[in-house]
Amino acid sequence: MIIIGEKINGAIPKTAEAILNKDEGYIRELALKQAEFGANYIDVCAGTDPSIEVETLKWLIDIVQDSVETPICIDSSDVDIILELLPYVKKPGMINSVSEEYGKCDRLMPKAADTPWKIIALTCDNNGISLDSQVKVKIGEVIMEKAKKYGIDEDRIYIDPLVTTLSTTENAIASFVETMAGIREKYPRVHFTSGLSNISFGMPFRSAVNRSFLTLAMNAGMDSAIMDPLSPDMRATLYATEALLGQDRHCRRFLNAFRKGVIGPKK
C-alpha cells in the first residue's frame, strides 16, 4: 500500500493556523512524524488565497525537504502553480492533480514525460464530477491514452475515481469500485488512490467511515491512499487489511508494527 500523508494541508484547521502563523516547528514535526509512520509521499497543499499560494507552497516545501527524505506530492488545482513549482522540488515525487478539466493533461503530462514524476489523475472533466461510473471510466481511458501518447508508463499513473460523499450518495462505494474495475480491465498496471476522508464528509464518527472505506477499497484493488498515517486506528486498519488480503507475507508487517507499539491497544 502506497501511503500519501495528508497532514500538511491548509484545509485542516490546525495546519491552517500553523501556515498563518508561519509555525515552522509544527510543519516540520508533521513531516517527520508522517515519514516515521510510513508515508511514502508527503502531500503539500497550501489551502490559502491563490494570491499567496506559490509563496506558501515554497515555504512548506522548503521545510519538508529540509526535514525528511520522503518525496513530496505537490497538491494544487492550479496548473500554472504546479508548473512553477516542479523545478523547485529537489526529488521528483507526485503531481496532484491532473484531469481532463481545461487542458490540464495536455499542459502537465509533457512536463512529466521524461522525468520520474508520478501523476495523480482525477476522473473529471469540464462537466465536473459525474455520479456515473461509466462516465468516469471513459474519462480515465482518455487520460491513460494521453499518458501513453506522452510516453508515460501506466504504472506512473494513480487514478483517483473521486469517491462521492456517503451522506449524499448511498452507492458511493459501488461506483468507486466499478470505476476502478472498468479502468483496470484495459490498463492492468495502473494504480488507484483516493482521499479517504472525502467519503465521510457530513457524517458523524468520520474516522470509522474512513477506516471501513479503506478496507473495502483495498479489497477491490485500491493500492494507494491519501490518508492520515499518524492515526493509530488507521494504521491498524491498514496493516490488518494487508494481512487479511494476503499482501503481508506471514503477517510480518502487522506483527512487527504490533511489537513496536505502532499499532495495538493504548498502554
Salt bridges, closest charged atoms under 4 A:
GLU24 OE2 - ARG28 NH2 2.50
GLU36 OE1 - LYS33 NZ 3.72
ASP66 OD2 - ARG28 NH1 2.97
GLU69 OE1 - LYS91 NZ 3.59
ASP80 OD1 - ARG107 NH2 2.56
GLU84 OE2 - LYS58 NZ 3.92
GLU100 OE2 - LYS146 NZ 3.00
GLU101 OE1 - LYS104 NZ 3.58
ASP106 OD2 - LYS146 NZ 2.96
GLU145 OE2 - LYS148 NZ 3.56
ASP153 OD2 - ARG189 NH1 2.70
ASP155 OD2 - ARG189 NH1 3.70
ASP223 OD2 - HIS191 ND1 2.74
ASP228 OD2 - LYS7 NZ 3.82
GLU242 OE1 - ARG253 NE 2.99
